[in-house]
């Protein structure tokens, strides 16, 4: 009982703190704490509750800790041996997955609090039913975003519907009466996610700021979710649905969302770049470093090459595969660069992923004005073009037609100048698309890992080539359910091979 109470206190207390720390990004300042007794009593509190979901992303779990781990799982880097080798288990976990699990479910709790509270508001408490539905649509889109991240990282996202290792699904605020729950099947999990996204697509407002989810993001997220599993299983009907959604967003690109011609400026602007469809913003309240997490601003710096390089050494930025691809690509000099060590006492420099570390913790805090714009790029518009190319290729279109979206993306960049791609075979086409995920999005949102297991090279998943022939065990593509959950939720089942 003590352990369960501790879990509940952590979940409820975290949401209370994040709700009460909301600033201008959240528009409405919550004036209450989340307890099991309170409720959403007016529309202002309803809006504050939704902003509280965004506030729950203000940690490392929803940023570099997650995406650096996925980069290691892909094999392009080896910053975590357990992730690289996928040798984790319930009793032997890397440092991040347990805290990531907990923070995912804290965010889910915030989403359920908002959805249920807004739904229960009386008609006289809302300006109109349309505004209620739009606000619920925003919260449900965020819930879908949370749930797909849980499934992608802790469930069998790749499996057919009847696979039993889906979500630990929750649609109520956690309390002592409902803390124990069984998992859904994979098919049931996707159904819940798509129900939320379909509601958001129908009722959520169109894009107005990348700091908030939108109708267009809901479509893009559904397309990406469909592609990950359909691409793995070669499910063409699902891919057709995904392509339709991508085309809808690209053909009706909302005002304020467009590709940046200068990638340097795009990263410099961080969350203010017009290329972001959804990005994590950190409020300028003196705690950006701690809210954003230490992975991008601190740990990632130390994963780079210490400068000056030793005699005979070469710049790698930590890559142990794909270095020749990246160093021959004009994006290398934009994505990487010199960054001062993040410790006050360490005045050395590292060559690392400057697009994410920026000046690093120390340099960023000492800059005038301070530079702590550690954006997490959940979805940039550029990814839509790569996804479209992949879908066209998997649906059997010609190499010329399939590579066209990526070439369109490349033609819209002036800094750097990117040459058009001209694949001469189907296999070369698929390799080019796979590499584009890596070159364009590496370390930003985990795309390189999911691409490494659904794209093939010489008949085997790319991840096996990257890891020098090490065989891929499907069951190890996700993390174990953390030990704390297994102990306190007796209805929970562990992922196979990860006990």
C-alpha positions in Angstrom: 0.0 0.0 0.0 2.9 2.4 0.8 4.3 1.9 -2.7 0.9 2.6 -4.4 0.4 5.7 -2.3 3.9 6.9 -3.2 3.1 6.4 -6.9 -0.2 8.3 -6.6 1.4 11.1 -4.7 4.0 11.5 -7.3 1.5 11.5 -10.2 -0.9 13.9 -8.5 1.7 16.1 -7.0 3.6 16.5 -10.2 0.5 17.7 -12.1 -0.3 20.1 -9.3 3.2 21.6 -9.5 3.2 21.8 -13.3 -0.2 23.3 -13.5 0.7 26.0 -10.9 4.0 26.7 -12.7 2.3 27.6 -16.0 3.2 31.0 -17.5 2.4 32.9 -20.7 2.8 29.8 -22.9 -0.3 28.4 -21.1 -2.3 31.6 -21.5 -4.4 30.8 -18.4 -2.9 30.7 -14.9 -4.3 27.8 -12.9 -5.3 28.8 -9.4 -5.9 25.4 -8.0 -4.0 22.3 -7.2 -4.9 18.8 -8.5 -6.4 16.7 -5.8 -8.9 13.9 -5.9 -11.6 16.3 -4.6 -11.3 19.3 -6.9 -12.9 19.6 -10.3 -12.9 21.9 -13.4 -15.8 24.3 -12.6 -15.5 26.9 -15.4 -14.1 27.3 -18.9 -11.0 29.2 -17.7 -10.0 26.3 -15.5 -10.7 24.0 -18.4 -8.3 25.9 -20.6 -5.7 25.9 -17.7 -6.1 22.1 -17.4 -5.2 21.7 -21.1 -2.2 24.0 -20.7 -1.2 21.8 -17.8 -0.7 18.9 -20.2 1.9 20.9 -22.1 3.5 21.8 -18.8 3.9 18.1 -18.0 6.3 17.9 -21.0 8.8 20.2 -19.2 11.4 17.5 -18.4 14.2 15.5 -19.9 11.9 12.4 -20.5 10.0 14.3 -23.2 13.3 15.5 -24.8 16.9 14.4 -25.1 16.9 11.6 -22.6 14.4 9.8 -24.9 15.9 10.7 -28.2 19.5 10.0 -27.2 18.4 6.6 -26.0 16.7 5.9 -29.3 19.7 7.0 -31.2 21.8 4.4 -29.4 19.1 1.7 -30.1 19.5 2.6 -33.8 23.2 1.9 -33.7 24.3 5.1 -35.2 25.8 6.0 -31.8 26.7 3.9 -28.7 26.0 6.3 -25.8 24.2 3.6 -23.8 25.5 0.0 -24.0 22.2 -1.5 -22.9 20.3 0.4 -25.5 22.8 -0.2 -28.2 22.8 -4.0 -27.6 19.1 -4.1 -26.6 20.2 -6.2 -23.6 17.9 -4.5 -21.1 15.5 -6.4 -18.8 13.1 -5.6 -16.0 15.9 -6.1 -13.5 18.6 -4.4 -15.7 17.4 -1.2 -17.2 19.3 1.8 -18.6 18.9 4.9 -16.5 16.3 6.7 -18.5 13.4 4.3 -19.3 12.1 4.1 -15.7 11.8 7.9 -15.3 10.5 8.2 -18.9 7.7 5.7 -18.1 6.7 7.7 -15.0 6.7 11.0 -16.8 4.7 9.6 -19.7 2.0 8.5 -17.3 2.1 11.8 -15.4 1.4 13.5 -18.7 -1.4 11.0 -19.4 -2.9 11.7 -16.0 -3.0 15.4 -16.8 -4.7 14.7 -20.1 -7.4 12.5 -18.6 -8.0 15.1 -15.9 -8.6 17.7 -18.5 -10.7 15.6 -20.9 -13.0 14.3 -18.2 -13.3 17.6 -16.4 -14.2 19.5 -19.6 -16.7 16.8 -20.7 -18.4 17.1 -17.3 -18.8 20.9 -17.4 -22.4 22.1 -17.6 -23.6 23.8 -20.7 -23.8 27.2 -19.0 -20.2 27.0 -18.1 -18.9 26.9 -21.7 -19.1 29.7 -24.3 -20.4 27.2 -26.9 -20.4 23.5 -27.6 -18.1 24.1 -30.5 -15.5 25.6 -28.2 -15.9 22.7 -25.7 -15.3 20.2 -28.5 -12.3 22.1 -29.8 -10.7 22.1 -26.3 -11.5 18.4 -25.8 -10.0 17.8 -29.2 -6.8 19.5 -28.2 -6.6 17.4 -25.0 -7.4 14.2 -26.9 -4.8 15.0 -29.5 -2.3 15.3 -26.7 -3.5 12.1 -25.1 -3.0 10.3 -28.4 0.5 11.8 -28.6 1.3 10.5 -25.1 -0.2 7.1 -25.8 1.7 6.5 -29.1 4.9 7.4 -27.3 4.2 4.9 -24.7 3.3 2.2 -27.3 6.4 3.1 -29.4 8.7 2.7 -26.5 7.1 0.1 -24.2 4.9 -2.0 -26.4 4.7 -4.1 -29.5 3.9 -1.2 -31.9 5.0 -3.3 -34.9 2.8 -6.3 -34.2 -0.6 -7.4 -35.6 -3.8 -6.6 -33.8 -4.1 -9.8 -31.8 -0.7 -9.3 -30.1 -1.3 -8.9 -26.3 1.5 -6.5 -25.5 -0.2 -3.2 -26.1 -0.8 -0.2 -23.9 -1.4 0.0 -20.2 -4.3 2.2 -21.1 -5.8 4.7 -18.7 -8.6 7.1 -19.4 -9.2 8.2 -15.8 -7.2 10.1 -13.2 -5.3 7.5 -11.2 -6.5 6.7 -7.7 -6.3 3.8 -5.3 -9.4 2.1 -6.9 -8.0 2.0 -10.5 -4.2 1.8 -10.2 -4.2 -1.9 -11.2 -5.1 -2.3 -14.8 -4.4 -4.9 -17.5 -2.8 -4.2 -20.9 -4.8 -3.8 -24.1 -4.0 -5.8 -27.2 -2.0 -4.0 -29.9 -5.1 -3.6 -32.0 -7.1 -2.2 -29.1 -4.3 0.2 -28.4 -4.2 1.6 -31.9 -8.0 1.9 -31.9 -7.9 4.1 -28.8 -5.2 6.2 -30.3 -7.0 6.6 -33.6 -10.3 7.5 -31.9 -8.6 10.4 -30.1 -6.9 11.5 -33.3 -10.0 11.3 -35.4 -11.9 13.4 -32.8 -9.1 15.9 -32.9 -9.1 16.0 -36.7 -12.8 16.7 -36.6 -13.0 19.3 -33.8 -9.5 20.7 -33.1 -8.7 24.2 -34.5 -6.3 24.6 -37.4 -2.6 25.4 -36.9 -1.8 28.8 -35.3 1.4 28.2 -33.3 3.8 25.3 -33.2 3.8 25.4 -29.4 0.3 23.8 -29.4 -1.2 20.8 -31.3 -3.5 21.5 -34.2 -5.8 19.7 -36.6 -2.8 19.5 -39.1 -0.6 17.9 -36.4 -3.3 15.4 -35.6 -3.4 14.4 -39.3 0.4 14.2 -39.5 0.7 12.2 -36.3 -1.9 9.7 -37.5 -0.1 9.3 -40.8 3.2 8.7 -39.0 1.6 6.3 -36.6 0.1 4.4 -39.5 3.3 4.4 -41.4 5.5 3.0 -38.6 3.5 -0.2 -38.3 2.2 -0.5 -41.9 5.8 0.0 -43.2 7.0 -2.8 -40.9 4.2 -5.2 -41.9 3.8 -4.0 -45.5 0.2 -3.2 -44.9 -0.7 -1.2 -48.1 -4.3 -0.2 -47.2 -3.0 1.5 -44.1 -0.3 3.2 -46.1 -2.9 4.5 -48.5 -4.7 6.2 -45.5 -1.5 7.6 -44.3 -0.7 9.1 -47.8 -4.1 10.7 -48.0 -3.5 12.4 -44.6 0.0 13.6 -45.6 -1.4 15.0 -48.9 -4.1 16.9 -47.0 -1.6 18.6 -44.8 0.8 19.4 -47.7 -1.8 20.5 -50.1 -3.5 22.8 -47.6 -0.4 24.0 -45.7 -1.8 26.5 -43.1 -0.6 30.0 -42.9 2.4 30.4 -40.7 3.8 26.9 -41.4 6.4 26.6 -44.1 9.9 25.2 -44.8 12.7 27.5 -43.9 15.1 28.1 -46.7 18.1 28.6 -44.3 18.6 25.6 -42.0 21.0 27.7 -39.9 18.2 30.2 -39.2 15.7 27.4 -38.6 17.8 26.0 -35.7 18.7 29.4 -34.4 15.1 30.4 -34.2 14.3 27.1 -32.4 10.6 27.0 -31.4 10.0 30.2 -33.2 10.8 28.7 -36.6 7.9 28.5 -39.0 9.0 25.0 -40.0 7.7 23.5 -36.7 4.4 21.8 -36.7 4.7 20.9 -33.1 7.7 21.7 -30.9 8.4 21.8 -27.1 8.7 25.3 -25.9 10.4 26.3 -22.6 9.0 29.2 -20.8 11.5 32.1 -20.2 11.2 32.0 -16.4 14.8 31.3 -15.4 14.5 27.5 -15.4 14.8 26.6 -19.1 17.9 24.4 -18.5 16.2 22.4 -15.7 12.8 22.2 -17.5 14.4 21.1 -20.8 16.5 18.5 -19.1 20.3 18.0 -19.1 20.6 15.6 -22.0 20.6 18.1 -24.9 22.4 21.0 -23.1 24.8 18.9 -21.0 25.2 15.2 -21.8 25.1 15.6 -25.5 28.0 18.0 -25.4 30.3 15.4 -23.7 29.3 12.8 -26.3 31.2 14.8 -28.9 34.9 14.9 -29.8 37.2 16.7 -27.4 39.1 19.5 -29.2 41.8 19.8 -30.3 41.7 16.4 -31.8 44.5 13.9 -31.1 46.9 13.4 -34.0 45.3 11.2 -36.6 41.8 11.4 -35.1 38.8 12.6 -37.1 35.6 14.5 -36.2 32.8 12.1 -35.5 30.4 14.0 -33.2 30.0 10.5 -31.5 28.8 8.7 -34.6 30.1 5.1 -35.0 28.0 4.5 -38.2 26.9 6.9 -41.0 29.8 9.3 -40.5 30.7 9.1 -44.2 27.1 9.9 -45.2 26.9 12.9 -42.9 30.3 14.4 -43.5 29.7 14.3 -47.3 26.4 16.0 -46.8 26.2 19.9 -46.5 24.0 19.6 -43.4 27.0 18.4 -41.4 28.4 21.9 -40.8 24.9 23.1 -39.7 24.0 20.2 -37.5 27.4 19.9 -35.7 29.9 22.4 -34.4 32.2 23.5 -31.5 30.5 23.8 -28.1 32.2 24.7 -24.8 32.0 22.0 -22.1 29.0 22.5 -19.9 30.8 22.5 -16.6 32.0 25.8 -15.1 35.4 24.4 -14.3 35.9 22.7 -17.7 36.9 25.2 -20.4 37.5 22.6 -23.1 35.5 22.4 -26.3 33.7 19.5 -28.0 32.6 18.9 -31.6 29.0 17.8 -31.1 25.4 18.2 -32.3 25.2 22.0 -32.0 21.7 22.1 -33.6 20.4 20.7 -30.3 23.1 21.6 -27.7 23.3 25.2 -29.0 26.0 26.8 -26.8 25.7 24.2 -24.1 24.6 24.8 -20.5 27.5 27.0 -19.5 27.9 28.9 -22.7 24.2 29.4 -23.0 23.9 30.8 -19.5 26.8 33.1 -19.9 25.8 34.5 -23.3 24.3 38.0 -23.6 21.4 37.6 -23.8 21.3 34.0 -22.4 20.7 31.3 -25.0 18.7 28.4 -23.5 16.4 27.8 -26.4 16.6 24.0 -26.2 13.8 23.1 -28.5 12.6 19.6 -28.9 11.4 19.2 -32.5 8.5 16.8 -32.2 7.5 17.3 -35.8 9.0 19.6 -38.4 7.3 20.2 -41.8 10.3 18.7 -43.5 9.4 15.3 -42.2 6.1 15.3 -44.2 8.1 15.3 -47.4 10.2 12.3 -46.4 7.2 10.4 -45.1 5.4 11.0 -48.4 8.4 9.7 -50.4 8.5 6.6 -48.3 4.8 6.0 -48.7 4.9 6.5 -52.5 7.9 4.1 -52.7 6.2 1.4 -50.6 3.0 1.7 -52.6 4.9 0.9 -55.8 5.3 4.3 -57.5 8.3 4.8 -59.8 11.6 6.0 -58.4 11.1 9.4 -60.1 7.7 9.9 -58.6 8.6 8.5 -55.1 11.8 10.6 -54.7 10.0 13.8 -55.9 8.8 15.0 -52.4 12.3 14.7 -51.0 13.7 16.6 -54.0 11.1 19.2 -53.5 12.2 19.5 -49.9 15.8 19.8 -51.0 15.1 22.4 -53.6 13.5 24.6 -51.0 16.7 24.9 -49.0 19.1 27.6 -50.0 21.4 27.1 -47.0 22.8 24.6 -47.5 22.4 23.8 -51.1 21.2 20.2 -51.5 21.4 18.4 -54.8 18.5 16.5 -56.2 18.6 12.7 -55.7 18.3 10.4 -58.7 17.9 6.7 -57.7 18.4 4.2 -60.4 16.8 1.2 -58.7 14.2 0.4 -56.1 16.8 -0.6 -53.6 18.7 2.6 -54.1 15.5 4.6 -53.7 14.7 3.0 -50.4 18.3 3.5 -49.2 18.1 7.2 -50.1 14.9 7.7 -48.2 16.3 5.9 -45.2 19.4 8.1 -45.2 17.3 11.2 -45.5 15.6 10.4 -42.2 19.0 10.1 -40.6 20.5 13.2 -42.3 17.5 15.5 -41.8 16.2 14.4 -38.4 18.9 12.7 -36.4 18.5 13.0 -32.6 15.4 15.2 -33.0 12.5 12.8 -32.5 13.6 9.2 -32.7 12.8 8.8 -36.4 16.2 7.2 -37.2 15.6 4.3 -34.8 12.1 3.4 -36.2 13.5 3.8 -39.8 16.4 1.5 -38.9 14.1 -1.4 -38.1 11.5 -1.0 -40.9 13.9 -0.3 -43.8 16.0 -3.1 -45.2 19.5 -3.5 -46.6 20.2 -6.7 -48.5 17.1 -8.3 -47.1 17.7 -7.5 -43.4 16.7 -4.5 -41.3 19.2 -1.7 -41.6 19.8 -1.8 -37.8 21.6 -5.2 -38.4 23.9 -3.7 -41.0 24.6 -0.7 -38.7 25.4 -3.0 -35.8 27.8 -5.2 -37.9 25.4 -8.1 -38.4 24.1 -8.3 -34.8 20.7 -10.0 -35.2 17.6 -8.1 -34.3 15.3 -9.6 -31.8 11.8 -8.1 -32.4 10.8 -8.4 -28.8 13.7 -6.2 -27.8 12.7 -3.3 -30.0 10.8 -1.9 -27.0 11.9 -1.3 -23.4 10.8 -3.5 -20.5 7.9 -2.3 -18.3 9.7 -0.8 -15.3 10.1 -2.9 -12.1 8.0 -0.5 -10.0 5.0 -0.9 -12.3 5.3 -4.7 -12.3 5.5 -4.7 -8.5 2.6 -2.3 -7.8 0.2 -3.4 -10.6 -0.4 -7.1 -10.3 -2.5 -7.2 -13.4 0.4 -6.0 -15.6 2.3 -8.4 -17.9 5.9 -7.9 -18.8 7.1 -7.7 -22.4 8.4 -11.2 -23.6 12.2 -11.7 -23.4 12.4 -8.7 -21.0 11.6 -10.3 -17.7 
